[in-house]
Amino acid sequence: MQETCVSIEGSGEMIRREAWKWMEYLLAILLGNGLYFALNPHLPPPARYNPRQLISLGTVVDFWFCLFVYGLLELGAYLHSRRKKTDGA
């Protein structure tokens, strides 16, 4: 089965990398939000989700959870690529 990509030489790899990055972002957001809402009852009241406010400390804490998960994903990718380089050398 062939992948349909732009016909310019070398651009298929770039498109696949971009798609992977967007999947990483989505995964970080979903896992970060899942972690935040799972821990929500145990957080201090100002850091909990408040549906009455668009921007609150809870929103900032939720964003931090997503950023933390994204950092873990990037760290894992870096360590994996580093290990791959040392095994192949």
Gaussian input, Z-matrix of N, CA and C with variables (Angstrom, degrees):
# hf/3-21g

backbone

0 1
 N
 C     1     B1
 C     2     B2     1     A1
 N     3     B3     2     A2     1     D1
 C     4     B4     3     A3     2     D2
 C     5     B5     4     A4     3     D3
 N     6     B6     5     A5     4     D4
 C     7     B7     6     A6     5     D5
 C     8     B8     7     A7     6     D6
 N     9     B9     8     A8     7     D7
 C    10    B10     9     A9     8     D8
 C    11    B11    10    A10     9     D9
 N    12    B12    11    A11    10    D10
 C    13    B13    12    A12    11    D11
 C    14    B14    13    A13    12    D12
 N    15    B15    14    A14    13    D13
 C    16    B16    15    A15    14    D14
 C    17    B17    16    A16    15    D15
 N    18    B18    17    A17    16    D16
 C    19    B19    18    A18    17    D17
 C    20    B20    19    A19    18    D18
 N    21    B21    20    A20    19    D19
 C    22    B22    21    A21    20    D20
 C    23    B23    22    A22    21    D21
 N    24    B24    23    A23    22    D22
 C    25    B25    24    A24    23    D23
 C    26    B26    25    A25    24    D24
 N    27    B27    26    A26    25    D25
 C    28    B28    27    A27    26    D26
 C    29    B29    28    A28    27    D27
 N    30    B30    29    A29    28    D28
 C    31    B31    30    A30    29    D29
 C    32    B32    31    A31    30    D30
 N    33    B33    32    A32    31    D31
 C    34    B34    33    A33    32    D32
 C    35    B35    34    A34    33    D33
 N    36    B36    35    A35    34    D34
 C    37    B37    36    A36    35    D35
 C    38    B38    37    A37    36    D36
 N    39    B39    38    A38    37    D37
 C    40    B40    39    A39    38    D38
 C    41    B41    40    A40    39    D39
 N    42    B42    41    A41    40    D40
 C    43    B43    42    A42    41    D41
 C    44    B44    43    A43    42    D42
 N    45    B45    44    A44    43    D43
 C    46    B46    45    A45    44    D44
 C    47    B47    46    A46    45    D45
 N    48    B48    47    A47    46    D46
 C    49    B49    48    A48    47    D47
 C    50    B50    49    A49    48    D48
 N    51    B51    50    A50    49    D49
 C    52    B52    51    A51    50    D50
 C    53    B53    52    A52    51    D51
 N    54    B54    53    A53    52    D52
 C    55    B55    54    A54    53    D53
 C    56    B56    55    A55    54    D54
 N    57    B57    56    A56    55    D55
 C    58    B58    57    A57    56    D56
 C    59    B59    58    A58    57    D57
 N    60    B60    59    A59    58    D58
 C    61    B61    60    A60    59    D59
 C    62    B62    61    A61    60    D60
 N    63    B63    62    A62    61    D61
 C    64    B64    63    A63    62    D62
 C    65    B65    64    A64    63    D63
 N    66    B66    65    A65    64    D64
 C    67    B67    66    A66    65    D65
 C    68    B68    67    A67    66    D66
 N    69    B69    68    A68    67    D67
 C    70    B70    69    A69    68    D68
 C    71    B71    70    A70    69    D69
 N    72    B72    71    A71    70    D70
 C    73    B73    72    A72    71    D71
 C    74    B74    73    A73    72    D72
 N    75    B75    74    A74    73    D73
 C    76    B76    75    A75    74    D74
 C    77    B77    76    A76    75    D75
 N    78    B78    77    A77    76    D76
 C    79    B79    78    A78    77    D77
 C    80    B80    79    A79    78    D78
 N    81    B81    80    A80    79    D79
 C    82    B82    81    A81    80    D80
 C    83    B83    82    A82    81    D81
 N    84    B84    83    A83    82    D82
 C    85    B85    84    A84    83    D83
 C    86    B86    85    A85    84    D84
 N    87    B87    86    A86    85    D85
 C    88    B88    87    A87    86    D86
 C    89    B89    88    A88    87    D87
 N    90    B90    89    A89    88    D88
 C    91    B91    90    A90    89    D89
 C    92    B92    91    A91    90    D90
 N    93    B93    92    A92    91    D91
 C    94    B94    93    A93    92    D92
 C    95    B95    94    A94    93    D93
 N    96    B96    95    A95    94    D94
 C    97    B97    96    A96    95    D95
 C    98    B98    97    A97    96    D96
 N    99    B99    98    A98    97    D97
 C   100   B100    99    A99    98    D98
 C   101   B101   100   A100    99    D99
 N   102   B102   101   A101   100   D100
 C   103   B103   102   A102   101   D101
 C   104   B104   103   A103   102   D102
 N   105   B105   104   A104   103   D103
 C   106   B106   105   A105   104   D104
 C   107   B107   106   A106   105   D105
 N   108   B108   107   A107   106   D106
 C   109   B109   108   A108   107   D107
 C   110   B110   109   A109   108   D108
 N   111   B111   110   A110   109   D109
 C   112   B112   111   A111   110   D110
 C   113   B113   112   A112   111   D111
 N   114   B114   113   A113   112   D112
 C   115   B115   114   A114   113   D113
 C   116   B116   115   A115   114   D114
 N   117   B117   116   A116   115   D115
 C   118   B118   117   A117   116   D116
 C   119   B119   118   A118   117   D117
 N   120   B120   119   A119   118   D118
 C   121   B121   120   A120   119   D119
 C   122   B122   121   A121   120   D120
 N   123   B123   122   A122   121   D121
 C   124   B124   123   A123   122   D122
 C   125   B125   124   A124   123   D123
 N   126   B126   125   A125   124   D124
 C   127   B127   126   A126   125   D125
 C   128   B128   127   A127   126   D126
 N   129   B129   128   A128   127   D127
 C   130   B130   129   A129   128   D128
 C   131   B131   130   A130   129   D129
 N   132   B132   131   A131   130   D130
 C   133   B133   132   A132   131   D131
 C   134   B134   133   A133   132   D132
 N   135   B135   134   A134   133   D133
 C   136   B136   135   A135   134   D134
 C   137   B137   136   A136   135   D135
 N   138   B138   137   A137   136   D136
 C   139   B139   138   A138   137   D137
 C   140   B140   139   A139   138   D138
 N   141   B141   140   A140   139   D139
 C   142   B142   141   A141   140   D140
 C   143   B143   142   A142   141   D141
 N   144   B144   143   A143   142   D142
 C   145   B145   144   A144   143   D143
 C   146   B146   145   A145   144   D144
 N   147   B147   146   A146   145   D145
 C   148   B148   147   A147   146   D146
 C   149   B149   148   A148   147   D147
 N   150   B150   149   A149   148   D148
 C   151   B151   150   A150   149   D149
 C   152   B152   151   A151   150   D150
 N   153   B153   152   A152   151   D151
 C   154   B154   153   A153   152   D152
 C   155   B155   154   A154   153   D153
 N   156   B156   155   A155   154   D154
 C   157   B157   156   A156   155   D155
 C   158   B158   157   A157   156   D156
 N   159   B159   158   A158   157   D157
 C   160   B160   159   A159   158   D158
 C   161   B161   160   A160   159   D159
 N   162   B162   161   A161   160   D160
 C   163   B163   162   A162   161   D161
 C   164   B164   163   A163   162   D162
 N   165   B165   164   A164   163   D163
 C   166   B166   165   A165   164   D164
 C   167   B167   166   A166   165   D165
 N   168   B168   167   A167   166   D166
 C   169   B169   168   A168   167   D167
 C   170   B170   169   A169   168   D168
 N   171   B171   170   A170   169   D169
 C   172   B172   171   A171   170   D170
 C   173   B173   172   A172   171   D171
 N   174   B174   173   A173   172   D172
 C   175   B175   174   A174   173   D173
 C   176   B176   175   A175   174   D174
 N   177   B177   176   A176   175   D175
 C   178   B178   177   A177   176   D176
 C   179   B179   178   A178   177   D177
 N   180   B180   179   A179   178   D178
 C   181   B181   180   A180   179   D179
 C   182   B182   181   A181   180   D180
 N   183   B183   182   A182   181   D181
 C   184   B184   183   A183   182   D182
 C   185   B185   184   A184   183   D183
 N   186   B186   185   A185   184   D184
 C   187   B187   186   A186   185   D185
 C   188   B188   187   A187   186   D186
 N   189   B189   188   A188   187   D187
 C   190   B190   189   A189   188   D188
 C   191   B191   190   A190   189   D189
 N   192   B192   191   A191   190   D190
 C   193   B193   192   A192   191   D191
 C   194   B194   193   A193   192   D192
 N   195   B195   194   A194   193   D193
 C   196   B196   195   A195   194   D194
 C   197   B197   196   A196   195   D195
 N   198   B198   197   A197   196   D196
 C   199   B199   198   A198   197   D197
 C   200   B200   199   A199   198   D198
 N   201   B201   200   A200   199   D199
 C   202   B202   201   A201   200   D200
 C   203   B203   202   A202   201   D201
 N   204   B204   203   A203   202   D202
 C   205   B205   204   A204   203   D203
 C   206   B206   205   A205   204   D204
 N   207   B207   206   A206   205   D205
 C   208   B208   207   A207   206   D206
 C   209   B209   208   A208   207   D207
 N   210   B210   209   A209   208   D208
 C   211   B211   210   A210   209   D209
 C   212   B212   211   A211   210   D210
 N   213   B213   212   A212   211   D211
 C   214   B214   213   A213   212   D212
 C   215   B215   214   A214   213   D213
 N   216   B216   215   A215   214   D214
 C   217   B217   216   A216   215   D215
 C   218   B218   217   A217   216   D216
 N   219   B219   218   A218   217   D217
 C   220   B220   219   A219   218   D218
 C   221   B221   220   A220   219   D219
 N   222   B222   221   A221   220   D220
 C   223   B223   222   A222   221   D221
 C   224   B224   223   A223   222   D222
 N   225   B225   224   A224   223   D223
 C   226   B226   225   A225   224   D224
 C   227   B227   226   A226   225   D225
 N   228   B228   227   A227   226   D226
 C   229   B229   228   A228   227   D227
 C   230   B230   229   A229   228   D228
 N   231   B231   230   A230   229   D229
 C   232   B232   231   A231   230   D230
 C   233   B233   232   A232   231   D231
 N   234   B234   233   A233   232   D232
 C   235   B235   234   A234   233   D233
 C   236   B236   235   A235   234   D234
 N   237   B237   236   A236   235   D235
 C   238   B238   237   A237   236   D236
 C   239   B239   238   A238   237   D237
 N   240   B240   239   A239   238   D238
 C   241   B241   240   A240   239   D239
 C   242   B242   241   A241   240   D240
 N   243   B243   242   A242   241   D241
 C   244   B244   243   A243   242   D242
 C   245   B245   244   A244   243   D243
 N   246   B246   245   A245   244   D244
 C   247   B247   246   A246   245   D245
 C   248   B248   247   A247   246   D246
 N   249   B249   248   A248   247   D247
 C   250   B250   249   A249   248   D248
 C   251   B251   250   A250   249   D249
 N   252   B252   251   A251   250   D250
 C   253   B253   252   A252   251   D251
 C   254   B254   253   A253   252   D252
 N   255   B255   254   A254   253   D253
 C   256   B256   255   A255   254   D254
 C   257   B257   256   A256   255   D255
 N   258   B258   257   A257   256   D256
 C   259   B259   258   A258   257   D257
 C   260   B260   259   A259   258   D258
 N   261   B261   260   A260   259   D259
 C   262   B262   261   A261   260   D260
 C   263   B263   262   A262   261   D261
 N   264   B264   263   A263   262   D262
 C   265   B265   264   A264   263   D263
 C   266   B266   265   A265   264   D264

   B1=1.4445
   B2=1.5236
   B3=1.3333
   B4=1.4520
   B5=1.5084
   B6=1.3425
   B7=1.4560
   B8=1.5152
   B9=1.3173
   B10=1.4521
   B11=1.5220
   B12=1.3155
   B13=1.4483
   B14=1.5162
   B15=1.2997
   B16=1.4494
   B17=1.5204
   B18=1.3310
   B19=1.4547
   B20=1.5249
   B21=1.3123
   B22=1.4598
   B23=1.5300
   B24=1.3208
   B25=1.4642
   B26=1.5321
   B27=1.3190
   B28=1.4575
   B29=1.5191
   B30=1.3110
   B31=1.4610
   B32=1.5261
   B33=1.3264
   B34=1.4634
   B35=1.5085
   B36=1.3238
   B37=1.4681
   B38=1.5226
   B39=1.3301
   B40=1.4563
   B41=1.5277
   B42=1.3170
   B43=1.4592
   B44=1.5276
   B45=1.3274
   B46=1.4688
   B47=1.5269
   B48=1.3363
   B49=1.4640
   B50=1.5215
   B51=1.3228
   B52=1.4672
   B53=1.5296
   B54=1.3195
   B55=1.4689
   B56=1.5263
   B57=1.3476
   B58=1.4596
   B59=1.5280
   B60=1.3410
   B61=1.4655
   B62=1.5237
   B63=1.3387
   B64=1.4644
   B65=1.5263
   B66=1.3231
   B67=1.4665
   B68=1.5369
   B69=1.3335
   B70=1.4627
   B71=1.5264
   B72=1.3277
   B73=1.4622
   B74=1.5247
   B75=1.3413
   B76=1.4583
   B77=1.5250
   B78=1.3210
   B79=1.4636
   B80=1.5251
   B81=1.3352
   B82=1.4670
   B83=1.5278
   B84=1.3281
   B85=1.4653
   B86=1.5221
   B87=1.3308
   B88=1.4661
   B89=1.5311
   B90=1.3283
   B91=1.4702
   B92=1.5239
   B93=1.3276
   B94=1.4571
   B95=1.5133
   B96=1.3326
   B97=1.4686
   B98=1.5207
   B99=1.3263
   B100=1.4654
   B101=1.5148
   B102=1.3262
   B103=1.4577
   B104=1.5271
   B105=1.3324
   B106=1.4684
   B107=1.5290
   B108=1.3374
   B109=1.4642
   B110=1.5289
   B111=1.3349
   B112=1.4668
   B113=1.5350
   B114=1.3333
   B115=1.4664
   B116=1.5291
   B117=1.3178
   B118=1.4630
   B119=1.5306
   B120=1.3308
   B121=1.4818
   B122=1.5301
   B123=1.3265
   B124=1.4650
   B125=1.5250
   B126=1.3189
   B127=1.4703
   B128=1.5260
   B129=1.3241
   B130=1.4677
   B131=1.5320
   B132=1.3294
   B133=1.4755
   B134=1.5276
   B135=1.3276
   B136=1.4750
   B137=1.5356
   B138=1.3351
   B139=1.4630
   B140=1.5277
   B141=1.3181
   B142=1.4675
   B143=1.5216
   B144=1.3162
   B145=1.4558
   B146=1.5251
   B147=1.3338
   B148=1.4555
   B149=1.5302
   B150=1.3437
   B151=1.4684
   B152=1.5283
   B153=1.3132
   B154=1.4754
   B155=1.5223
   B156=1.3260
   B157=1.4636
   B158=1.5270
   B159=1.3370
   B160=1.4600
   B161=1.5287
   B162=1.3125
   B163=1.4660
   B164=1.5282
   B165=1.3055
   B166=1.4639
   B167=1.5239
   B168=1.2949
   B169=1.4561
   B170=1.5293
   B171=1.3297
   B172=1.4623
   B173=1.5125
   B174=1.3349
   B175=1.4610
   B176=1.5266
   B177=1.3201
   B178=1.4637
   B179=1.5272
   B180=1.3188
   B181=1.4679
   B182=1.5276
   B183=1.3216
   B184=1.4657
   B185=1.5272
   B186=1.3216
   B187=1.4624
   B188=1.5274
   B189=1.3255
   B190=1.4497
   B191=1.5284
   B192=1.3274
   B193=1.4641
   B194=1.5279
   B195=1.3303
   B196=1.4727
   B197=1.5304
   B198=1.3119
   B199=1.4595
   B200=1.5242
   B201=1.3060
   B202=1.4648
   B203=1.5267
   B204=1.3358
   B205=1.4639
   B206=1.5331
   B207=1.3375
   B208=1.4582
   B209=1.5350
   B210=1.3145
   B211=1.4656
   B212=1.5167
   B213=1.3239
   B214=1.4672
   B215=1.5256
   B216=1.3370
   B217=1.4641
   B218=1.5299
   B219=1.3225
   B220=1.4695
   B221=1.5293
   B222=1.3190
   B223=1.4602
   B224=1.5314
   B225=1.3246
   B226=1.4630
   B227=1.5215
   B228=1.3317
   B229=1.4687
   B230=1.5240
   B231=1.3288
   B232=1.4677
   B233=1.5312
   B234=1.3189
   B235=1.4634
   B236=1.5266
   B237=1.3272
   B238=1.4608
   B239=1.5274
   B240=1.3281
   B241=1.4681
   B242=1.5267
   B243=1.3160
   B244=1.4652
   B245=1.5243
   B246=1.3199
   B247=1.4656
   B248=1.5230
   B249=1.3275
   B250=1.4529
   B251=1.5286
   B252=1.3424
   B253=1.4701
   B254=1.5227
   B255=1.3353
   B256=1.4564
   B257=1.5265
   B258=1.3316
   B259=1.4585
   B260=1.5190
   B261=1.3468
   B262=1.4639
   B263=1.5093
   B264=1.3199
   B265=1.4802
   B266=1.5001
   A1=108.77
   A2=116.56
   A3=120.92
   A4=110.88
   A5=115.13
   A6=120.48
   A7=108.28
   A8=116.22
   A9=119.14
   A10=108.25
   A11=115.97
   A12=122.94
   A13=108.01
   A14=116.45
   A15=121.60
   A16=108.03
   A17=117.47
   A18=120.79
   A19=114.27
   A20=119.15
   A21=121.42
   A22=108.07
   A23=116.48
   A24=122.15
   A25=111.56
   A26=117.42
   A27=121.98
   A28=114.82
   A29=117.98
   A30=119.13
   A31=112.01
   A32=117.39
   A33=120.47
   A34=112.17
   A35=115.76
   A36=120.08
   A37=110.76
   A38=116.92
   A39=121.12
   A40=110.64
   A41=117.01
   A42=120.86
   A43=110.12
   A44=116.74
   A45=119.47
   A46=111.08
   A47=117.33
   A48=120.13
   A49=111.43
   A50=116.38
   A51=120.83
   A52=110.71
   A53=116.88
   A54=120.52
   A55=110.04
   A56=116.88
   A57=120.50
   A58=110.63
   A59=116.70
   A60=120.19
   A61=110.48
   A62=116.91
   A63=120.11
   A64=111.42
   A65=117.06
   A66=120.01
   A67=110.00
   A68=116.95
   A69=120.12
   A70=111.02
   A71=116.51
   A72=120.52
   A73=110.36
   A74=116.27
   A75=120.77
   A76=110.86
   A77=116.33
   A78=120.48
   A79=111.24
   A80=117.32
   A81=120.97
   A82=110.80
   A83=116.81
   A84=120.48
   A85=110.80
   A86=116.90
   A87=120.07
   A88=111.66
   A89=117.03
   A90=119.47
   A91=111.53
   A92=117.13
   A93=120.73
   A94=112.08
   A95=116.39
   A96=119.80
   A97=111.24
   A98=116.41
   A99=119.47
   A100=111.97
   A101=116.00
   A102=120.75
   A103=111.10
   A104=116.26
   A105=120.42
   A106=111.04
   A107=116.90
   A108=119.05
   A109=112.03
   A110=117.52
   A111=119.48
   A112=110.55
   A113=115.83
   A114=120.07
   A115=112.83
   A116=117.81
   A117=122.93
   A118=113.55
   A119=119.74
   A120=118.60
   A121=113.49
   A122=117.46
   A123=120.80
   A124=112.86
   A125=117.12
   A126=120.71
   A127=110.37
   A128=117.72
   A129=119.94
   A130=109.35
   A131=118.29
   A132=120.80
   A133=115.44
   A134=121.49
   A135=118.12
   A136=113.42
   A137=117.73
   A138=121.28
   A139=112.78
   A140=117.51
   A141=120.94
   A142=111.45
   A143=114.41
   A144=121.12
   A145=110.15
   A146=116.24
   A147=121.98
   A148=108.25
   A149=118.18
   A150=119.94
   A151=113.39
   A152=118.10
   A153=120.63
   A154=112.95
   A155=116.97
   A156=120.87
   A157=110.02
   A158=115.52
   A159=119.82
   A160=110.47
   A161=116.47
   A162=121.73
   A163=107.98
   A164=115.05
   A165=120.71
   A166=108.04
   A167=116.62
   A168=120.26
   A169=110.47
   A170=116.72
   A171=120.72
   A172=112.25
   A173=117.37
   A174=121.63
   A175=110.34
   A176=116.26
   A177=120.93
   A178=110.02
   A179=117.29
   A180=121.12
   A181=109.82
   A182=117.61
   A183=121.93
   A184=110.00
   A185=117.62
   A186=121.77
   A187=110.30
   A188=117.54
   A189=121.25
   A190=111.14
   A191=117.54
   A192=121.00
   A193=110.28
   A194=116.96
   A195=121.24
   A196=110.33
   A197=116.72
   A198=121.33
   A199=110.87
   A200=116.94
   A201=121.85
   A202=110.89
   A203=116.57
   A204=120.74
   A205=109.96
   A206=117.12
   A207=120.12
   A208=110.16
   A209=116.93
   A210=120.44
   A211=112.23
   A212=116.81
   A213=120.10
   A214=111.26
   A215=117.12
   A216=120.74
   A217=110.87
   A218=116.88
   A219=120.95
   A220=110.91
   A221=116.75
   A222=120.72
   A223=110.30
   A224=116.17
   A225=119.99
   A226=112.14
   A227=117.66
   A228=121.37
   A229=110.55
   A230=116.45
   A231=120.37
   A232=110.70
   A233=117.03
   A234=120.39
   A235=111.05
   A236=116.27
   A237=120.14
   A238=110.44
   A239=117.16
   A240=119.70
   A241=111.12
   A242=116.45
   A243=120.66
   A244=110.70
   A245=115.85
   A246=120.40
   A247=110.41
   A248=115.52
   A249=120.95
   A250=110.67
   A251=116.51
   A252=121.19
   A253=111.14
   A254=117.63
   A255=120.11
   A256=111.38
   A257=118.02
   A258=120.76
   A259=111.47
   A260=115.94
   A261=119.78
   A262=113.55
   A263=118.61
   A264=120.56
   A265=112.45
   D1=128.52
   D2=-179.30
   D3=-93.53
   D4=145.39
   D5=174.74
   D6=-86.70
   D7=138.81
   D8=176.75
   D9=-90.57
   D10=115.30
   D11=179.82
   D12=-130.96
   D13=171.13
   D14=175.17
   D15=-61.84
   D16=142.91
   D17=-172.65
   D18=-77.73
   D19=-3.43
   D20=178.37
   D21=-69.94
   D22=133.69
   D23=-177.04
   D24=-59.15
   D25=129.33
   D26=176.64
   D27=86.14
   D28=-10.70
   D29=-176.65
   D30=-78.26
   D31=-21.80
   D32=179.07
   D33=-61.09
   D34=-41.10
   D35=178.30
   D36=-64.52
   D37=-39.25
   D38=179.50
   D39=-65.35
   D40=-40.40
   D41=179.55
   D42=-65.96
   D43=-40.95
   D44=178.26
   D45=-64.51
   D46=-38.87
   D47=177.33
   D48=-64.15
   D49=-42.61
   D50=178.37
   D51=-63.40
   D52=-42.58
   D53=178.74
   D54=-62.62
   D55=-39.89
   D56=178.80
   D57=-64.29
   D58=-40.93
   D59=178.81
   D60=-60.61
   D61=-44.85
   D62=179.51
   D63=-64.37
   D64=-34.85
   D65=176.11
   D66=-67.01
   D67=-37.63
   D68=175.76
   D69=-62.18
   D70=-44.23
   D71=178.95
   D72=-60.12
   D73=-46.54
   D74=-179.41
   D75=-62.21
   D76=-43.86
   D77=179.42
   D78=-62.82
   D79=-41.38
   D80=178.79
   D81=-63.68
   D82=-41.02
   D83=179.84
   D84=-66.57
   D85=-45.85
   D86=-178.76
   D87=-65.74
   D88=-45.61
   D89=179.55
   D90=-68.93
   D91=-39.58
   D92=178.48
   D93=-63.42
   D94=-44.68
   D95=177.57
   D96=-65.97
   D97=-40.45
   D98=177.65
   D99=-60.83
   D100=-43.19
   D101=178.04
   D102=-65.19
   D103=-42.91
   D104=-179.80
   D105=-62.18
   D106=-47.38
   D107=-177.49
   D108=-73.24
   D109=-25.76
   D110=175.06
   D111=-70.27
   D112=-36.64
   D113=-179.52
   D114=-91.11
   D115=-3.61
   D116=-175.50
   D117=-52.37
   D118=-44.77
   D119=179.89
   D120=-64.75
   D121=-20.90
   D122=-176.97
   D123=-96.39
   D124=-5.31
   D125=179.90
   D126=-80.29
   D127=157.25
   D128=174.67
   D129=-61.45
   D130=147.85
   D131=-176.20
   D132=-50.42
   D133=-40.81
   D134=179.44
   D135=-66.22
   D136=-24.17
   D137=-177.86
   D138=-90.38
   D139=-1.25
   D140=-179.76
   D141=-81.68
   D142=160.41
   D143=178.22
   D144=-64.21
   D145=131.44
   D146=178.36
   D147=-126.03
   D148=105.39
   D149=-176.48
   D150=-67.71
   D151=-13.47
   D152=-178.93
   D153=-82.05
   D154=-15.45
   D155=-178.83
   D156=-119.13
   D157=133.93
   D158=178.31
   D159=-72.13
   D160=-50.57
   D161=177.82
   D162=-115.16
   D163=122.39
   D164=179.12
   D165=-147.67
   D166=178.61
   D167=176.51
   D168=-61.83
   D169=-33.52
   D170=177.07
   D171=-60.78
   D172=-38.23
   D173=177.73
   D174=-65.77
   D175=-40.43
   D176=178.96
   D177=-65.85
   D178=-42.31
   D179=179.03
   D180=-65.17
   D181=-40.90
   D182=177.03
   D183=-60.41
   D184=-45.27
   D185=177.76
   D186=-60.51
   D187=-40.47
   D188=179.12
   D189=-62.62
   D190=-40.38
   D191=177.00
   D192=-60.35
   D193=-44.44
   D194=179.22
   D195=-63.45
   D196=-42.36
   D197=179.00
   D198=-65.03
   D199=-39.27
   D200=177.57
   D201=-62.07
   D202=-45.90
   D203=179.50
   D204=-64.18
   D205=-40.86
   D206=178.08
   D207=-61.86
   D208=-41.08
   D209=176.82
   D210=-61.38
   D211=-39.76
   D212=177.13
   D213=-65.21
   D214=-40.29
   D215=177.76
   D216=-63.37
   D217=-43.23
   D218=178.90
   D219=-65.77
   D220=-40.90
   D221=177.94
   D222=-62.14
   D223=-44.28
   D224=177.73
   D225=-61.61
   D226=-41.19
   D227=178.49
   D228=-65.86
   D229=-40.65
   D230=179.10
   D231=-64.18
   D232=-47.38
   D233=-179.21
   D234=-64.91
   D235=-36.06
   D236=178.40
   D237=-65.77
   D238=-44.71
   D239=-179.74
   D240=-67.75
   D241=-35.76
   D242=178.29
   D243=-66.23
   D244=-41.39
   D245=178.85
   D246=-67.08
   D247=-38.22
   D248=179.45
   D249=-63.34
   D250=-39.12
   D251=179.56
   D252=-67.68
   D253=-40.74
   D254=-178.45
   D255=-73.13
   D256=-32.04
   D257=177.57
   D258=-71.75
   D259=-34.22
   D260=-177.93
   D261=-84.39
   D262=-12.81
   D263=-176.09
   D264=-85.53

